[in-house]
Amino acid sequence: MDAPQPLRLTADHRGVSTVVSVAGEIDLATAPKLEAFLREQLDHTHAVLMVEMSGVNHMGSAGLRTLLEVRAECDRRRIDLVFAECSFIVLRTFELSGLTGFFLRGENVTG
């Protein structure tokens, strides 16, 4: 069995926007780190938080919950949350949860 991939997080602040790159595994152990990092980036963001997730090779339900929490916080702050490149794993998780439109097209949770 392959060893778990550590979560790698980077941020690039560009004016009023921030681009965050996420790679590795998002699970019960790493989701709190991801949430704290994204919330920290919101303090430096005033327009758009773009999350690039092409390097994510596992995302469990804790990761999905984290993204829902961050989306809600972005909505409260009137910051657009945009998902750039997403790995197949991330796209499949969105699809299976029925939240593809919520995350990728900005629809409300009820669709």
N, C-alpha and C positions, 0 to 999 in steps of 0.2 A: 504494500500500500504506500502511496506517495505521502510524503510529509506535508502537513498543512502549509499553505503559503501565507506568510505574514501579511498583514494589511499594510499597504503603502499608500500614503496620502501626501499630496503636494497641492499647493495653491499658488496661483499667479494672479495678483491684483492688477487690474487694468482699468484705471480711472474709477468709475462708479460700479464696475462689474468685477466679478471674480470667476476664474476658471479653476475648478478643482479636478484633479485626476485621482482616481481610486483604482487600486489593483490589489489582487490577492483574494482572500476569502472573507466574506461577510457572514458571520454566524453569531450565535449567542455570546461567544467570548469577545468578538471584535466589534460588534454593533455599537456598544457604548462609546468606544473610541471614535468610530465614524461619526456618531451623532454629536459628540463634543466638538470634534474638528469642524464639522459643517456649521454648527451653531457659532463657533468662534469666527468663522469666515463671514457669517452674516453681519457681524459687528463692523466689518470693513466693506460691506457691499450695500449699494443704494439703488441699484437698478436690476441687475441680472446675476443670478448664481447659476453658472453652467457647470454641470457635473459630467465628466467624461469617465465612462466605466468599461472601456474596452478590455482592460486588464483584469476584470473580475472573473474568477474561475469557479466561484461558488457563492450563492446567496440564499441563505435560509430565511425563515419567516421573521427572525429578529431583524434581519437587514431590511426586509420589506416594511416592517413596522417603523424602523428608523427613518426610512425615506418618507413614509406617511407623516411622521411627526415633523420632519424638516419641511415638507411641503406645506403643512398647516402653519408653521412659523413664518415661512415665506409669504403666505397669503396674508397673515396678520400684519406683516411689515410692508406689504405691497411690493414685494420683490418677486420678479419672475424667476421661476425655477425651470431650467431648461436642461434636458438630458442630451448630451452630444452623442458620441459613439458609445454604444453599449454592446457588451459581449452577447453571444447567443444565450448564455446562462441567464443574464439579466433580462433580456427580452422574453425568454421563456417563462421566467418567474412572473413578470408583469402579465403575460398572456394567461398563465394558469390561474392567477389570482383575479383575473377579470379587470385589472387596473391599467391595461395598456393605454387606453384613451386618457385616463386620469393623469398618468405620468407623461405620456408622449404627445398628447394633443391638448392638454390643459382642461379637460372636461371635469365637471364636478363628480363626486364619488357615485352619485346615482346615475351618471351616464349621460 
